[in-house]
């Protein structure tokens, strides 16, 4: 009983620390996002004014890429800080998957990675939170993009599973990257990451 009490106390302290970090992250994200927008707009103006096709300068693209990366980190911090409140509504899973793919292609327009969708069975519209599912798909896809760099293949499969007479929609994402490095048991823990750039929140939010 004493051991259980100590574990519960440690778990409560950890929850309080994470809650405090979440509030801090939300405050910092709000303060950072505004100047990031100014940096991005200024970089676009400078590129339009000074960049030439004869002597392209990769610094212009570097600024935009880093702003995108920081925005992605901010979105993850905000998602982590918010209390998850799902809003299910009647929607089509196929449309949500296609929106996530469009968003990931917009995130990295220079990527040559091939993204394919496989439909094993037709999935009719059902009640779920499309924004939450799209966020999960986006985080998984961004992990694949970062793992396989500029060449490779990502496959998204949609299927229907029946378990104990209940029907479920199944989404599976796979890629031909090198796989997960580090401790697989910790990949869903907040702030755990093996990347040199990353928040360690993507899979925790998923």
DAMONOR-V125106 format. One record per residue. PSI is psi in whole degrees, 0 to 359 (none if undefined). OMEGA is omega as a letter, one per 20 degrees, with the letter a starting at -180 (999 if undefined). NEAR is the number of other C-alpha atoms within 8 Angstrom. Layout:
PSI/OMEGA/NEAR
PSI/OMEGA/NEAR
This chain:
322/r/4
317/r/5
316/r/6
319/r/7
318/r/8
317/r/8
318/r/8
321/r/8
317/r/8
321/r/8
320/r/8
318/r/8
319/r/8
318/r/8
319/r/8
320/r/8
316/a/8
323/r/8
318/r/9
319/r/8
325/r/9
316/r/13
319/r/9
319/a/8
319/a/11
319/r/11
315/a/8
320/a/8
319/r/12
319/a/8
329/a/8
325/a/8
322/a/10
308/r/8
331/r/8
320/r/10
321/r/8
317/r/8
314/a/9
315/r/11
319/r/8
319/r/8
321/r/11
319/r/10
316/r/8
320/r/10
316/r/9
327/a/7
322/a/6
338/a/6
141/r/11
155/r/7
336/a/5
315/r/4
77/a/6
140/a/7
116/a/8
347/r/6
326/r/6
316/r/12
328/a/8
318/r/8
312/a/10
320/a/11
319/a/8
324/r/8
318/r/11
317/a/9
318/r/8
322/r/8
322/r/10
317/r/8
319/r/10
316/r/10
322/r/9
318/r/12
318/r/14
319/r/12
323/r/9
324/a/10
329/a/12
147/r/7
123/a/5
119/r/5
108/a/4
143/r/6
85/a/6
141/r/8
162/a/9
119/a/8
171/a/9
123/a/10
324/r/9
317/r/8
321/a/7
319/r/11
317/r/10
324/r/8
320/r/9
321/r/12
317/r/11
318/a/8
321/a/9
326/r/11
326/r/9
329/r/7
322/a/7
82/a/7
340/a/6
353/a/4
141/r/9
18/a/7
135/a/10
129/r/8
122/a/9
148/r/8
133/r/8
129/r/8
109/a/8
325/r/8
152/r/7
128/r/6
114/r/10
163/r/5
141/r/8
175/a/8
122/r/8
172/r/9
103/a/10
325/a/11
319/a/6
317/r/8
321/r/9
323/r/12
318/r/10
312/a/10
318/a/10
315/a/12
320/r/11
320/a/12
322/r/11
327/r/9
318/r/8
315/r/12
315/a/10
333/a/7
320/a/9
6/r/12
235/a/8
357/r/8
139/r/9
192/a/12
137/r/10
134/a/13
129/r/11
123/a/12
135/r/12
131/a/14
172/r/12
132/r/11
140/r/8
118/a/8
120/a/7
48/r/4
16/r/5
141/a/6
133/a/8
148/r/8
136/a/9
127/r/9
128/a/8
131/r/7
128/r/10
155/r/8
168/a/10
34/r/8
185/a/8
351/a/6
180/a/5
130/r/5
161/r/6
196/a/5
110/a/6
331/a/7
342/a/5
3/a/7
339/r/10
4/r/9
140/r/10
137/r/7
6/r/7
123/r/11
151/r/8
4/a/6
150/r/5
333/r/4
120/a/4
158/a/7
340/a/11
22/a/11
346/a/14
307/a/10
330/r/11
321/r/10
322/r/9
none/999/8
